[in-house]
């Protein structure tokens, strides 16, 4: 029987999914493992601890009869870490903890991630299978938790830790650990993951992305519904500024992963914006120097994204699986202006700059994904109509083309805990549901696995939750030809004309 000091489980969203005939298209299974998990696991291993990562939804996908309980019965372990980064895993994470305790009652169960950080006190109050929650950044805190637990030492000195003590009282230690540098961490020690090769293969097939690679930590912005923004991170993890990895360390990670696994693309876990373009240009230069045969997935967080960046992206990555994404959520200037006044003056996506993106995406034959959402805060029916017209215009022009890779993506949105809209819903004209974690668990327990998120936690003056879901589906179906036809054929390099 194998023994580990620590196992880390990425929980499923649905415990017993009914995939049906279209398993490989179900993105909402959340097969992705949060980027920091590999670094935390590697850090523990380097300090001498035996570690294993289990991707629960991946194992479900590979073997419909796979049982976490049976897997755990075949190994020994002292500490079990379970990530609750995305709130969509709320039901799955509670059920996973229950299974762990049923198999190994003496094991310590520790939660971590953004959503766990936000609900740390409720998790410990309502769920006796959870022994502790690490809030914010977890590399040093989890290491110290494991050390102290193994030696039966007091936990009062463990940074960022909330826990239930021997007297069954909840103790909350201050957030005193925030990483000053990311260069000491290894984000690609995927050998610690059960079925690592399958993870990359099916992550690409299900989610459309092979590998998430961090290049920075933190965010300078405050998008209304995002819990990864500057205010949220300051509250949840104590981080008040962005830190970047040395580009050379990113190159090392790409080398490490390509030496072991033939992955086709890498998703960079930080977006571009005007003040960090110099970093991206330097990183692209180093990637070209190494002559990596790989595609890239990049997000634009704020505009403008100039033409020379498109050209560098084109020269750096293969086109087959590459994409650039932007999330204005609506094309309404009115909505953007209202958001800018309340929480983030940079939340502006001028139509002329969006048109420049479309123009350059066609010029360089690179996929551009524009993410919209129906029922976004401040969005009126008139705004929705304009978004539909924008989508239809794009559909008519690019919907049947294999060479003009513009796609409009639409998804219902869950307002994440810690985001500006979640913390002050009245200012955003919304009504929030599910104010306690048990309510959230119940909401996600009742939902089935589908292509997109079906749990909404808010409604607006103009859109109920039901209307929101229906109209998002309609927009999604309207735009479908753009991403169903895109990529069927690809022009050869000589067929792409780059105008200087």
Secondary structure, DSSP 4 states (H G I P E B T S, - for coil): -EEEEEEEEE--SSTT---TT-GGG-GGG--PPPTHHHHHHHHHHHTT--EEEEEHHHHHHH-TT--HHHHHHTEEEEEEEEE--SGGGHHHHHHHHHHHHHH-TTSEEEEESHHHHHTHHHHHHH-TT--EEE-S--HHHHHHHHHHHHTT--STTSTTEEEE-TTS-EEE-------S-STT--S--GGGBTTHHHHHHHHHHHHS-SEEE--EE--S---TT-TTSHHHHHHHH---S-EE--HHHHHHHHHHHHHH---SEEEESS-B-GGGHHHHHHHHHHHHHHT---EEEEEE-SS---HHHHHHHHHHS-STT-EEEEEEE---HHHHHHHHHHT-TT----HHHHHHHHHHHHHHT-EEEEEE-TT-TT--HHHHHHHHHHHHHHHHHHTT-SSS-EEEEE------TTSHHHH-GGGGTEEE---SHHHHHHHHHTPPP-SS-----EEESS--HHHHHHHHHHHHHHHHHHHHHTTSS---GGG-----
